[in-house]
Amino acid sequence: MSHSGQDRARLRLIIFGRVQGVYFRAAAATHAGKLALTGYACNRPDHTVEIVAEGPVDALKSFTEWAQHGPPGARVDHVSEQWQPFLDEFDSFRIS
């Protein structure tokens, strides 16, 4: 997928590791806010965290870099990325 800095996209991340109970979702929401991204972060039953974010491609790439390590206390083993077309579905970033 070819992107310019002005392109907007949707990104779904699944973060594997010790990512629940370490404020990962709250830290993700704070970081997303700094990057002007919208979407959500939620815990999944398999102990992963799912994040869906929309916004400028450059900001999403920066967010993905952050997600590779997350907040202090987290241990990220793997991040699955799925790039999707921008849907303009969200008006903020929320924690579910």
N, C-alpha and C positions, 0 to 999 in steps of 0.2 A: 504494500500500500504506500503510495507516494503522498507525502504531506508537505505543505508549506507551513510556515509559522502561523498563518491566518486561518488555516483549516480547523474545523471543529470535529470532534469525534466522540464516541462513547467507548468506554473501556471497562471490561469486567475482569476483576482480579480475584483469584482465590489464593489466600495466603495460608501456607501449611507450616506447622511448627508449634512452638508454645506461644500462641497468639490470642488465647482467651484468658481472661482474668488478669491481664497485664495492661489494661487501658488502651489496647490497640485501636478499638473503634473510636474512642474519644480523641486519641492522638491523630487518627486519620481524618476525623472531622475538622480538627484544628488546622491540620496541614492543607486539607482541601480548601478551607476558607481562605488561607493565605494565597492560594493559587487561583482563587475565584472559580473553583469547580463546584458543580452541583451533583447530587446523587445520594447514595446511602452506603452505610456499612452495617453488616449484621453478622452475628454468630450463626454458624451452621451446626446441625446436630453431630457432624463428623469432627467437631473441634477445630474446624478451619474458620477463617473469616472471609466473607464475601464482600467485595466493594464494587459498586457500579458507579462510575463517575463520568460526567460529560463536561466538555469544555474545549479550550484550545489544545491542539495536539502537543505543542511544546510543554504546556502545563501538565498534561496527562503523562508525558514522558518523565518529567521531573517527579511527579507523584509516584510513578512506578519505581523510580530509583529510591525514593524514600521507603516505599513498601518493602524493598529488599532487606531492610534491617528493622524498620518500625521503631517504636518507642523503646526507651530503656526498660529492661526486664523481659522484652520479647526475644524469642529465638526463632528467626525465620529460616526454614529449611528449603522452601521452594515457593515461587510465585508463578501461578498460571495466568497468562494474559490472553484475553480475547478481545480484539479490536472490532468494533461494530460501527455502523453509520450513526451519526448524530441524530437524536430524536427530539431534543429540546423538551424532555419529559419532566424535568425537575426545576423547581424555583429556589432550592436551597440544598444543603448537604445535611442529611439527618442520620441519626443512629437508630437502628431498629433492634 
